[in-house]
Amino acid sequence: MKFNLIHIVAFFTIALVASHAAIPPEQYWNSVLPNTPMPKAISDLLRPDYAEDKSTSVNVGKGGVGVNSGKGKPAGGTGVNVGPGGVGVNTGKPGKRTNVGVGKGGVSVNTGPKGKPVYVGVKPGKNPFIYQYAATDNQLHDDPNVALFFLEKDMHPGTTMNLHFNENTNKATILPRQVANSIPFSSNKLPEIFNHFSVKPGSVEAEIIQDTVKECESPGIKGEDKYCATSLESMIDFTRTRLGKNTQAISTEVDGQTQFQRYKITAGVTKMRGDKSVVCHKKNYAYAVFYCHATQTTNAYVVPLEGADGMKVNAVAVCHKDTSAWNPKHLAFQVLKVMPGTVPICHFLPQDHIVWVSK
């Protein structure tokens, strides 16, 4: 068997589902959102594909992480273990174990005593989608996300901008609600959370967990109704209470691997119905957690883009009509050279973020 990071965590989910007799999230989706397409940002975290191979590996790829644990089929077969020590893939060699955990803004893979963790992602505190944060100097100079922000008046065919729709690096799977609810998720339960995922207090992994939990507990800005969904079911419920029952979810979809390059908006920009939306940003955590916020002064669009190399992207953009409550030093203001509350500010969303709108 060949396992990538999604597969390993999927086994973890399957074991938990079996032990808790939980209802699959897909079943809940179909029951409350019949005839509603599921965006790739969600389905990718629910139904990972399984591939046959003679080796056991977690692949290192463009925009991904992994490590090869050996060639050939290991003696005794390949086992996936779920227990107090975390999630492991036993390659059949004594003393060899692959541990998967939360990394520096993304995920880490450790292959044993001689293996070094591989970290992918951004550091905590640099999330451009948390509007009370001030941008750092390094973020202004180095972060390709600066190009995600633009003015609504510029959203028309022919506009060009430099963008990078990189593949998701944190493939932590979506847990069924019954399973997610059985795991502590609060600042006063951090020791229990660390113990549950075999994370050492004071480590980078612990910092990521702590940051995500605290970010979820912090108050939102004025006019923002925020909620951290630890399961697909809870995300759906939050959305339906804010937008009504007749809702749909959309996400950015990219036709293959991309590079940082110049993109042009092409014909076919579509404005979604209404001026209310719920935007859910995937957080870095041991399993899928989404930071969702509902606002009543937003427009959502699906924007077709074409890269300089011919790459096609159907990007989801959200435009905020009222930014008066944002941090004046937020990245968007510094990049666009505008003041809070003066003009609508838009941003594209990465592939693992989701926008909910009325049908």
For each residue, the residues with C-beta under 8 A, 3 or more apart:
1: 50 52 53 56 78
2: 7 51 52 53 54 55 56 57
3: 7 8 11 56 57 58 78 80 89
4: 7 8 48 57 58 59 64 66 171
5: 8 9 58 59 64 65 66 100 107 109 171
6: 9 10 44 45 48 171 173
7: 2 3 4 10 11 48 50
8: 3 4 5 11 12 58 80 87 89 98 100
9: 5 6 12 13 87 100 171 172 173 287
10: 6 7 13 14 48 173
11: 3 7 8 14 15 80 82 87
12: 8 9 15 16 80 82 87 173
13: 9 10 16 17 173 174 175 176 179 287
14: 10 11 17 18
15: 11 12 18 19 82
16: 12 13 19 20 22 82 175 176 179
17: 13 14 20 21 22 24 176 179
18: 14 15 21
19: 15 16
20: 16 17 176 178 179 182
21: 17 18 178
22: 16 17 176 177 178 179
23: 27 28 176 177 178
24: 17 27 28 176
25: 28 29 46 174 176 177 231 232 233
26: 29 30 38 46 47
27: 23 24 30 31
28: 23 24 25 31 32 177 232 233 236
29: 25 26 32 33 36 38 232 236
30: 26 27 33 34
31: 27 28 34
32: 28 29 236 240 245
33: 29 30 36 236 247 248
34: 30 31
35:
36: 29 33 247 248 249
37: 248
38: 26 29 42 43 46 249
39: 42 43 249 250 251 253 354
40: 43 44 251 253 351
41: 44 45 251 252 282 351 352 353 354
42: 38 39 45 46 174 232 249 251 354
43: 38 39 40 46 47
44: 6 40 41 47 48 168 171 352
45: 6 41 42 48 171 172 173 174 288
46: 25 26 38 42 43 173 174 232
47: 26 43 44
48: 4 6 7 10 44 45 171 173
49:
50: 1 7
51: 2
52: 1 2
53: 1 2 57
54: 2 71 72 73
55: 2 68 69 70 71 72 73
56: 1 2 3 69 70 74 78 89 91 98
57: 2 3 4 53 66 67 68 69 70
58: 3 4 5 8 65 66 67 68 69 89 98 100 109
59: 4 5 64 66 68
60: 64 65 66 67 68 118
61: 64 66 167
62: 167 257
63: 120 166 167 168 169 257
64: 4 5 59 60 61 120 167 169 171
65: 5 58 60 103 106 107 108 109 118 119 120 169
66: 4 5 57 58 59 60 61 109 118
67: 57 58 60 98 109 111 115 118
68: 55 57 58 59 60 71
69: 55 56 57 58 89 91 96 98 111
70: 55 56 57 74 91 93 96
71: 54 55 68
72: 54 55
73: 54 55 77 78 92
74: 56 70 77 78 91 92 93
75: 92 93
76: 79 92
77: 73 74 92
78: 1 3 56 73 74 89 90 91 92
79: 76 89 90 92
80: 3 8 11 12 87 88 89 90
81: 85 87 88 89 90
82: 11 12 15 16 87
83: 86
84: 198
85: 81 88 99 198
86: 83 99 100 101 197 198
87: 8 9 11 12 80 81 82 99 100
88: 80 81 85 97 98 99
89: 3 8 56 58 69 78 79 80 81 97 98
90: 78 79 80 81 96 97
91: 56 69 70 74 78 96 98
92: 73 74 75 76 77 78 79 96
93: 70 74 75 96
94:
95: 112
96: 69 70 90 91 92 93 111 112
97: 88 89 90 112
98: 8 56 58 67 69 88 89 91 109 110 111 112
99: 85 86 87 88 109 110 198
100: 5 8 9 58 86 87 107 108 109
101: 86 107 108 110 197 198 199 205 286
102: 107 108 172 197 199 205 208 209 284 285 286
103: 65 106 107 108 117 118 119 120 121 204 205 208 284
104: 108 119 120 121 123 204 208
105: 119 120 121 122 123 124 126 208 284
106: 65 103 119 120 121 122 169 170 284
107: 5 65 100 101 102 103 119 120 121 169 170 171 172 284
108: 65 100 101 102 103 104 117 118 119 204 205
109: 5 58 65 66 67 98 99 100 115 117 118
110: 98 99 101 115 116 117
111: 67 69 96 98 114 115
112: 95 96 97 98 115
113:
114: 111
115: 67 109 110 111 112
116: 110
117: 103 108 109 110
118: 60 65 66 67 103 108 109
119: 65 103 104 105 106 107 108 204
120: 63 64 65 103 104 105 106 107 169
121: 103 104 105 106 107 169 170 284
122: 105 106 126 127 143
123: 104 105 126
124: 105 127 207 208 211 284
125: 133 136 211
126: 105 122 123 133 136 139 143
127: 122 124 130 133 215 281
128: 133 135 139 143 145 146 148 149 330 331 332 347
129: 279 281 291 347 353
130: 127 133 215 291
131: 221 224 323 325 326 327 330
132: 218 221 326 327 330
133: 125 126 127 128 130 327 330 331
134: 327 329 330
135: 128 139 140 329 330 331 334
136: 125 126 139 140
137: 140 141
138: 141 142 143
139: 126 128 135 136 142 143 145 146 331
140: 135 136 137 143 146 331 334 335
141: 137 138
142: 138 139
143: 122 126 128 138 139 140 146 331
144: 147 162 163 164 260
145: 128 139 148 331
146: 128 139 140 143 149 331 335
147: 144 150 161 162 163 164
148: 128 145 163 347 348 349
149: 128 146 331 332 335 336 345 346 347
150: 147 154 155 159 161 336 345 346 347
151: 154 155 336 338 343 344 345 346
152: 155 299 319 343 344 345 346
153: 343 344
154: 150 151 159
155: 150 151 152 159 265 269 301 303 317 319 346
156: 159 265 269
157: 265 266 267 269
158: 264 265
159: 150 154 155 156 264 265
160: 262 263 264 265
161: 147 150 262 263
162: 144 147 260 261 262 263
163: 144 147 148 260 261 263 305 348
164: 144 147 258 259 260 261
165: 252 254 258 313 315 348 350 351
166: 63 169 258 350
167: 61 62 63 64 254 257 351
168: 44 63 171 282 350 351 352
169: 63 64 65 106 107 120 121 166
170: 106 107 121 282 284 285 352
171: 4 5 6 9 44 45 48 64 107 168
172: 9 45 102 107 285 286 287 288
173: 6 9 10 12 13 45 46 48 287 288
174: 13 25 42 45 46 231 232 287 288
175: 13 16 179 180 183 230 231 287 288
176: 13 16 17 20 22 23 24 25 179 180 231 233
177: 22 23 25 28 180 181 230 231 232 233 234
178: 20 21 22 23 181 182
179: 13 16 17 20 22 175 176 182 183 231
180: 175 176 177 183 185 230 231 234 287
181: 177 178 230 231
182: 20 178 179
183: 175 179 180 193 196 230 287
184: 189 192 193 196
185: 180 189 193 213 216 228 230 289
186: 189 190 213 217
187: 190 210 213 214 217
188:
189: 184 185 186 192 193
190: 186 187 193 194 206 209 210 213
191: 194 195 201
192: 184 189 195 196
193: 183 184 185 189 190 196 197 199 209 213
194: 190 191 197 198 199 200 201 206 209
195: 191 192 198
196: 183 184 192 193
197: 86 101 102 193 194 205 209 286
198: 84 85 86 99 101 194 195
199: 101 102 193 194 203 205 206 209 286
200: 194 203 205 206
201: 191 194 206
202: 206
203: 199 200 206 207
204: 103 104 108 119 207 208
205: 101 102 103 108 197 199 200 208 209
206: 190 194 199 200 201 202 203 209 210
207: 124 203 204 210 211
208: 102 103 104 105 124 204 205 211 212 284 285
209: 102 190 193 194 197 199 205 206 212 213 285 286
210: 187 190 206 207 213 214
211: 124 125 207 208 214 215
212: 208 209 215 216 283 284 285 289
213: 185 186 187 190 193 209 210 216 217
214: 187 210 211 217 218
215: 127 130 211 212 218 228 283 291
216: 185 212 213 228 283 289 291
217: 186 187 213 214
218: 132 214 215
219:
220: 224 225 226 293
221: 131 132 224 325 326
222: 324 325
223: 295 296 297 322 325
224: 131 220 221 293 294 295 325
225: 220 242 293 294 295
226: 220 291 292 293 294
227: 234 238 292 293 294
228: 185 215 216 283 289 290 291 292
229: 232 234 235 238 280 289 290 292
230: 175 177 180 181 183 185 234 287 288 289
231: 25 174 175 176 177 179 180 181 234 235
232: 25 28 29 42 46 174 177 229 235 236
233: 25 28 176 177 236 237
234: 177 180 227 229 230 231 237 238
235: 229 231 232 238 239 280 290 292 354
236: 28 29 32 33 232 233 239 240
237: 233 234 240 241
238: 227 229 234 235 241 242 278 292 294
239: 235 236 242 243 247 249 278 292 294 356
240: 32 236 237 243 244 245 247
241: 237 238
242: 225 238 239 276 278 294
243: 239 240 247 274 276 277 278 294 356 357 358
244: 240 247 358
245: 32 240
246: 358 359
247: 33 36 239 240 243 244 356 357 358 359
248: 33 36 37 356 357 358 359
249: 36 38 39 42 239 354 355 356
250: 39 272 300 302 316 354 355 357
251: 39 40 41 42 316 349 351 352 353 354 355
252: 41 165 313 314 315 316 348 349 350 351 353
253: 39 40 313 314 351
254: 165 167 257 258 311 313 351
255: 311 312 313
256: 311
257: 62 63 167 254
258: 164 165 166 254 261 307 311 313
259: 164 307 309
260: 144 162 163 164
261: 162 163 164 258 307 308 309 311
262: 160 161 162 307 308
263: 160 161 162 163 305 306 307 308 311 313
264: 158 159 160 305 306
265: 155 156 157 158 159 160 269 303 304 305
266: 157 304 305 306
267: 157 304
268: 304
269: 155 156 157 265 301 302 303 304
270: 301 302 303
271: 299 300 301
272: 250 277 299 300 301 302 355 357 358
273: 357 358 359
274: 243 277 357 358
275: 296 297 298 299 321
276: 242 243 294 295 296 298 357 358
277: 243 272 274 294 295 298 300 318 355 356 357
278: 238 239 242 243 292 293 294 355 356
279: 129 292 293 295 298 318 349 353 354 355 356
280: 229 235 290 291 292 353 354 355 356
281: 127 129 290 291 292 349 353
282: 41 168 170 288 289 290 350 352 353
283: 212 215 216 228 289 290 291
284: 102 103 105 106 107 121 124 170 208 212
285: 102 170 172 208 209 212 288 289
286: 101 102 172 197 199 209
287: 9 13 172 173 174 175 180 183 230
288: 45 172 173 174 175 230 282 285
289: 185 212 216 228 229 230 282 283 285
290: 228 229 235 280 281 282 283 354
291: 129 130 215 216 226 228 280 281 283
292: 226 227 228 229 235 238 239 278 279 280 281
293: 220 224 225 226 227 278 279
294: 224 225 226 227 238 239 242 243 276 277 278
295: 223 224 225 276 277 279 298 320 322
296: 223 275 276
297: 223 275 320 321 322
298: 275 276 277 279 295 318 319 320 321
299: 152 271 272 275 318 319 321 344
300: 250 271 272 277 316 317 318 319 355 357
301: 155 269 270 271 272 316 317 318 319 346
302: 250 269 270 272 314 315 316 317
303: 155 265 269 270 314 315 316 317 348
304: 265 266 267 268 269 312 313 314 315
305: 163 263 264 265 266 312 313 314 315
306: 263 264 266 310 311 312 313
307: 258 259 261 262 263 310 311 312 313
308: 261 262 263
309: 259 261
310: 306 307
311: 254 255 256 258 261 263 306 307
312: 255 304 305 306 307
313: 165 252 253 254 255 258 263 304 305 306 307
314: 252 253 302 303 304 305
315: 165 252 302 303 304 305 348 349
316: 250 251 252 300 301 302 303 348 349 353 355
317: 155 300 301 302 303 346 347 348 349
318: 277 279 298 299 300 301 346 347 349 355
319: 152 155 298 299 300 301 344 345 346
320: 295 297 298 323 344 345 346
321: 275 297 298 299 344
322: 223 295 297 325 341
323: 131 320 326 332 333 340 341 342 344 345
324: 222 340 341
325: 131 221 222 223 224 322 340
326: 131 132 221 323 330 332 333 340
327: 131 132 133 134 330
328: 333 339 340
329: 134 135 333 334
330: 128 131 132 133 134 135 326 327 333 334 340
331: 128 133 135 139 140 143 145 146 149 334 335
332: 128 149 323 326 335 336 345 347
333: 323 326 328 329 330 336 337 338 339 340
334: 135 140 329 330 331 337
335: 140 146 149 331 332
336: 149 150 151 332 333 345
337: 333 334
338: 151 333 342 343 345
339: 328 333 342
340: 323 324 325 326 328 330 333
341: 322 323 324
342: 323 338 339
343: 151 152 153 338
344: 151 152 153 299 319 320 321 323
345: 149 150 151 152 319 320 323 332 336 338
346: 149 150 151 152 155 301 317 318 319 320
347: 128 129 148 149 150 317 318 332
348: 148 163 165 252 303 315 316 317
349: 148 251 252 279 281 315 316 317 318 353 355
350: 165 166 168 252 282 353
351: 40 41 165 167 168 251 252 253 254
352: 41 44 168 170 251 282
353: 41 129 251 252 279 280 281 282 316 349 350
354: 39 41 42 235 249 250 251 279 280 290
355: 249 250 251 272 277 278 279 280 300 316 318 349
356: 239 243 247 248 249 277 278 279 280
357: 243 247 248 250 272 273 274 276 277 300
358: 243 244 246 247 248 272 273 274 276
359: 246 247 248 273
